[in-house]
Amino acid sequence: MGALAAPVLIFTLFWGAIGIGLPIFVPKGPNRGILQVILMLTAFTCWLFWLCCYMAQMNPLIGPKIKNTTLLLMATEWNDYTPK
């Protein structure tokens, strides 16, 4: 299972539009540059956080830890047990 291209592309375009588009509309003033940088950094960090969360689902590091007896009980209860 791998990452699909469509969600990555859609969210990249979305956060790119916010990070590039919104700073253009900041009104002129003494803090315009700071506000533009804040908007760009916010968009980038939101995109990066989303990307890390999305990619972490591709290969989870933590999986269920089931004892052998529990696994055997589950197999027999779900009628999937074939004795050897």
Secondary structure, DSSP 8 states (H G I E B T S, - for coil): ----HHHHHHHHHHHHHHHHHGGGG---STTHHHHHHHHHHHHHHHHHHHHHHHHHTTS-S------HHHHHHHHHHTT-----
